Amino acid sequence: MLVVLALFSPPLLAAGAGELDLTYSLSGFTAVMLFLVAYGLVMAEEQLHMRKSKPVLVAAGLIWMLIGWIYVQEGLPDAVEHAFSATLLEYTELLLFLLVAMTYVNAMEERRVFDKLRAWMVETGFSYRTLFWITGVLAFWISTVANNLTTAMLMCAVVLKVAEGDKRFINLCCVNIVVASNAGGAFSPFGDITTLMVWQAKLVEFQEFFELLGPSLVNYLLPALVMSAFIRNRKPGSLEEAVWLKRGARRIVFLFLLTVVIAVLCHTVLNLPPALGMMMGLGFLQFFGYYLRRSLPRSLARKRTRYSQRGDWRKLESLGSVVPFDVFTRIARSEWDTLLFFYGVVMSVGGLGFMGYLALLSESLYAGWDPTWANIVLGVVSAVVDNIPVMFAVISMEPDMSMGNWLLITLTAGVGGSLLSVGSAAGVALMGQARGIYTFGGHMRWAPVIALGYVGSVLMHLWLNAESFNVFH
């Protein structure tokens, strides 16, 4: 698309482009081809069994080295250094935010918060139809604070546990979970990387995201209502799974919520990056981890006495496998492939923008089309191309859009990935977790129903938030 625009659009230099217009140069075409080849390898991740971060990291380096060489030849080394530093700063703020959020989620997982939730659902003995709705609703709401990948995998584990090998039901539940987790993340600044980018760029205020709650619910509920009609309403066999929370689990959940509140206040009241509040919250977690380690011997002694008096030999035996809590182990378990992929995408798209290509794309999409239609189409594109580069490209273009349209692209980029199983991290993860059961073809069978939800959510936003299309920031 970028190559075609460069060939057939008039020369144009945007505010975000560099001092040199490289869109018609050999170096410009080379940079575009490097990005396309790298992204082609990303899309073939499942077939190549190669992590998606590798090709985009190399492409980002080559693109900026190409730009640097040209600017040094032209006697403008300071311009390219400033541009690279500005793009890197954008990434760094998002990296620190995401790293803390992932660390907290991993800490809650280690303290067995999610295992406890799963065990409750397994033991309760819900019918298949009730389980379908509970996993979908929980996926919708949990994904507002935890990433959609973690949320989807948690709910899928529940379905695999209780569905007794019923492949049809498992596939249906996985489709529902993917749609729900993507929809839930679309109306929360913490729900997805794309919403976080929009919030940190100050294009949409924190409270304004919640105007997308209604459209997000429509996006989830319309397909879910149709799919639930195809479930045979029977009960699985009863299962027992004894899970108890580790010490400090509830306090870590409280610290995470406190960290989120501080990050919001930093951004809305003090006009500081949310990453500041998140890093402060990481300090809270480190202090609490220090307390857990120092007080562990006393805690184990009390529990041994208590369990011995009760005769609870099962819990007493489990005390021998207790490992001290370590924050840095939780950081190491963060989704580094996603974070590094994010770096490669941000830096590559930033480099193409500095060359002038995003200006051409912006002129073609937002000057040639109505912004509303452009945002709807980009949402569909995000089913094939990851929503991170789509959203970062739009933010880098800085089109003159109303708040309603910024909310629209936030919605469509977030939920558009549900149209295909490969359109979101949640879908790709579940294809691996429920390998051979939840498949690309199995998801595609429900694509018309998911598309109905996509159209319904867009129409709901256009109707419910009509006034926001007259508000420009």
Buried (B, 14 or more C-beta within 10 A) or exposed (E): BBBEBBEEBEEBBBEBBBEBBBBEBEBBBBBBEBBBEBBEBBBEBEEEEEBBBBBBBBBBBBBBEBBBEBBEEEEBEEBBEEBBEEBBEBBBBBBBBBBBBBBBBBBBBBBBBBBBBBBEBBBEBBBBBBBBBBBBBBBBBBBBBBBBBBBBBBBBBBBBBBBEEBBEBBBBBBBBBBBBBBBBBBBBBBBBBBBBBBBBBEBBEBEBBEBBBBBBBBBBBBBBEBBBEEBEEEEBEEEEBEBEBBBBBEEBBEBBEBBBEBBBBBBBEEEEBBBBBBBBBBEBBEEBBEEBEEEBEEBBEEBBEEBEEEEEEEBBEEEEEEEEBBBEBBBEBBBBEBBBBBBBBBBBBBBBBBBBBBBBBBBBBBEEEEBBEBBBBBBBBBBBBBBBBBBBBBBBBBBEBBBBBBBBBBBBBBBBBBBBBBBBBBBBBBBEBBEEBBBEEBBBEBBEBBBBBBBBBBEBBBEBBEEBBEEEE
